[in-house]
Amino acid sequence: MAMNHKILLVDDDQDLLVMYREILSKLPSQPEIHTAASGARALALLEDEPFTLLICDLKMPKMDGLQVLSIVRRKHPQLRTVVLTAIMDEQFRSRVYALGVDQFWQKPGTEQEIKLFLDCLESLLGREAQSGFRGMQSKSLVDILQLECLSQSSAVLKISNGPQTARIWIQNGELIDATTDDLTGEPAFRAILAWKTGLFETLAAEPARPRTIFNSYQALLLETAQAFDESKAHDTEVITSSATPAGPDATPVSPLAALMRRHGVEFALETNHTDPKQFEAHGLENPQPMADWARQMMDRLTSLGDRLRAGQLNQVECLGPQRHVAIVPRGNAELCIGWNHNMSGGKIRETMKKILNQWAS
């Protein structure tokens, strides 16, 4: 008989309670969703009936989320716990994990983030009670890496695969280093991705860790996937170099895939301005909204420039809290590059010059 899971969602904002209750209703296991607008109310509900999972905000009046979690850990040690917060502070994150919380989430704002959030919660609900590792054993390593990088977190992932152990260092959403028993840096990262199974543990961040990986995680995942596909097609070893395939029958490497190897690049998109349905993208799970946005942005700014007689529009830079974007028009096409939020405007402009030379060639 399947277990009837029950989730308790705690937040002092009534509007958010309604919104996230609706989001949680989309979980495949169809759990019962209960809500509490205060820490005291949540603790009272936990005393009255058993729950499978507690999802708690951090910043609440009178009794904050850390106090709630501390009490829950003592009174209900088997209860799964998740933090859902707008606070992105490494001190809070460290304190939360020190309390034994299973997952730490910044409140998702995009469809992709919501999907990852629901997938990970479903995985958490499906786990039997156990001690030891936090993590998502039913999720792939790629899923966990994307989760950590999308949430711009800082952590160390410890992976165990039988007798093998490895670690991956992430700082502010960027891959910093990776090690296995005998490899370091990018070779170690590629070797870890080849593991089919394993156990995951999230450890505290190590900000002083020297950086050995300078490619974005999207570029490394893309290269590894391409190498894996090529090895399956030709029944040979996985190719981890970025060399262009040789021979008249070889499939050419996309120029956009090559752009993904630039430091800080999170995605690359080329649109066709005359046909909204034509575009090529790397690093985007759902590129159509970004393609539409890039075209609309260029149309509006070009129109504004014409009215102001400002001259030709050469490049657009949009700096945001989670990601930066640069767009460059070229004839009937636009090249749209997504950048890690830590990249400065000056560094983006400097690297864009190299990218444009590479794109033009």
Number of C-alpha atoms within 10 A of each C-alpha: 3 5 10 11 16 18 21 21 24 27 25 19 13 12 10 12 18 12 10 16 18 12 14 20 14 12 16 10 14 13 19 15 17 16 21 20 16 21 25 13 12 21 16 11 16 16 11 8 8 14 21 20 22 22 23 27 27 23 15 17 10 10 13 18 24 20 13 19 26 16 14 20 17 10 13 15 12 16 18 23 24 23 25 21 18 13 14 15 10 15 8 14 21 16 13 21 18 12 16 18 22 21 22 22 21 18 18 18 8 9 10 13 18 15 15 18 22 17 17 21 20 19 15 24 19 15 12 8 11 8 8 7 15 18 19 23 18 17 17 16 22 12 13 18 20 17 18 24 21 20 19 21 22 25 24 23 23 19 21 17 14 9 6 12 15 21 23 22 25 26 21 20 24 24 28 24 22 26 20 18 11 8 15 19 18 20 15 19 24 20 17 24 16 13 14 9 16 18 19 23 17 19 18 16 19 13 15 7 12 10 15 13 20 17 19 24 27 22 23 21 18 17 21 22 18 18 18 18 14 15 14 12 9 9 10 10 11 18 16 17 9 14 8 12 11 9 8 7 7 9 10 11 13 12 13 21 20 18 21 26 20 18 18 25 24 25 24 24 23 22 24 18 22 10 10 12 12 12 18 16 22 21 20 15 9 11 16 18 8 16 25 15 11 24 20 13 14 19 13 11 13 17 13 13 14 13 10 9 9 10 10 9 15 10 16 15 16 12 15 11 8 13 16 22 21 20 22 20 19 15 8 10 16 21 24 24 26 23 25 26 20 16 15 13 15 9 11 21 14 11 15 19 11 13 19 14 9 13 14 9 7
